Amino acid sequence: MSASPSPRPSLPLGLLFAVFLGTFMALLDVSIVSVALPAMQRGLHVSVAALQWVVDGYTLCLSALVLTGGSLGDRFGRKRLFLLGIGGFTAGSGFCAIATGYPMLITGRVVQGIAAAALMPGALAILGHSFPEPGRRARVIGLWTACAGLALVAGPLVGGLLVEAVGWPWIFVINLPLGVLALVVGWRHIPESADPAHASVDPAGQVLGIAWLGALAFGFIEAGNLGWTSRAALAAFAFAAVTFTAFVAAELHSTAPMLPIRLFAGLRFGLVNAASFVIGFSAFATFVILSLFLQDLQRDSALVTGLHYLPLCFGQVLTATIAGRITASRGPRLPMVAGLALMGAALLAMTTFSAATGSAWLSVVLAVLGIGMGLGLPPVNVAALAAVPRERSGVASATTNAIRQTGTTLGIALLGAILTTRAAAHLAASLVAAGLAPGPAHHVAVAAVTLHSFGPGAGDGVGVATVARLYGLAFSSGFRAAMALAGLASLAMAVAACWLRPGHRAAASPPGARQGSAVAPPGGSRDVQANSQNA
């Protein structure tokens, strides 16, 4: 008589609930702010450039510190750092909620970003460590990605409801009960794990990483505000180039680097993280640009703007779990290529958007974008973890998260700069054609685009209504230029991802391999094998 098959191990529901809730809370604040930006601008009397820092202040800290978060989790305990991150994020949310001015709000956002850098890599590393079997891990990460995507796409809807009902501070108040619940459940159900022998903290790399990324984001934002040839923008770009060069040199020569740069020499690891960057740059950054489009140009309320994101939400959630199953059975290439291609097609379709675009076409395009994101994200996360041994899961997840958040940070800054510079130039030319002198036309255009102020036009011989009408055409021009760049980046990455091998397992590093070396397995594969600490 044959033995009955062993029962399938049950899922640790308490662990999954805490990890998923912490992830949901952190990523909700990437997108929930987007629909509240116009209300913040009115309440705090700030420019568009300042609004970009409300978003980038968070994503910049997250992207610059997430690598250190992964290493600290490996060294001091993944559960410990994950719970500390949730606690800090909850405290930062409370600080944002009681902010009485712009400096206080930015401070709270920075605290949130630092805390999120601790909990985000911890979440994925905890899952990678708790589910070592590749197929099961791929399915769980598919579910985690669905949760992460739900947070990103539900943010505008939740934010719209809260802004309309009780005001923008409540988009931060909502994190307080979520944070407390995640802390309690995580403390009880997440097992502690650590690999201190494989952890590293790199102070020089950390400082240089923050410096170059912050300088580049500042340069993009100031270019949109003051012009690409302004002294502030050029100085920021020069400083970013110097510090980035120093960062790469420091990481290559460090015995315990923060970023395993040598791993990027391998085709597999490099392509996976390039895809992660493009997803952040194109799809995630679009949330901010699209929310401004819907509220500034189409005059939708925060609530209606949030409702527009429902097709995206449904498309992403429905396909994320499917992508996890496909990745588990066939590897990451097929869903990754399909997801990036659909994202690119949807973003290019947004170049047709105008003030007169109807809800039906908006829904179709956003649904396609959501399907693309749902297909593209899980294989990126799975392939990143498969490229390194289990004990390096913290560094692998942190690297992938850092690259994606870096893409989001720079995407918000660059796409925002393209939108504002293109819109200002278009509006200034239109005002000159309407009879305004070039000097006054420039000042009116800058005030309209950066401060959303149309008053000065009336005193210069052009009515406020005319300036507002021309502003709509100019904003559409800037929006189309930004979406064209985002769409082309996604399509180019879809083509590049075709070079990935179909399989999803990383071969083990051979015994005695030098730590940190890129080892090619038999048969000439160029997949990256990271053995312990990159050196």
Buried (B, 14 or more C-beta within 10 A) or exposed (E): EEEEEEEEEEBBEEBBBBBBBBBBBBBBBBBBBBBBBBBBBEBBEBBBBBBBBBBBBBBBBBBBBBBBBBBBBBBBBBBBBBBBBBBBBBBBBBBBBEBEEBEBBBBBBBBBBBBBBBBBBBBBBBBBBBBEEBBBBBBBBBBBBBBBBBBBBBBBBBBBBBBBEEEBBBBBBBBBEBBEBBBEBBEEBBEEBBBEEBBBBBEBBBBBBBBBBBBBBBBBBBBBBBBBEBEBBBBBBEBBBBBBEBBBEBBEEBEBBBBBBBBBEBBBBBBBBBBBBBBBBBBBBBBBBBBBBBBBBBEBBBBBBBBBBBBBBBBBBBBBBBBBBBBBEBBBBBBBBBBBBBBBBBBBBBBEBBBEBEEEEBBEBBBBBBBBBBBBBBBBBBBBBBBBBEBBBBBBBBBBBBBBBBBBBBBBBBBBBBBBBBBBBBBBBBBBEBEBEEEBBBBBBBBBBBBBBBEBBBEBEBEBEBBEBBBBBBBBBBBBBBBBBBBBBBBBBBEBBEEBBEBBEBBEBEEEBEEBBBBBBEEEBBBBBBBBBBB
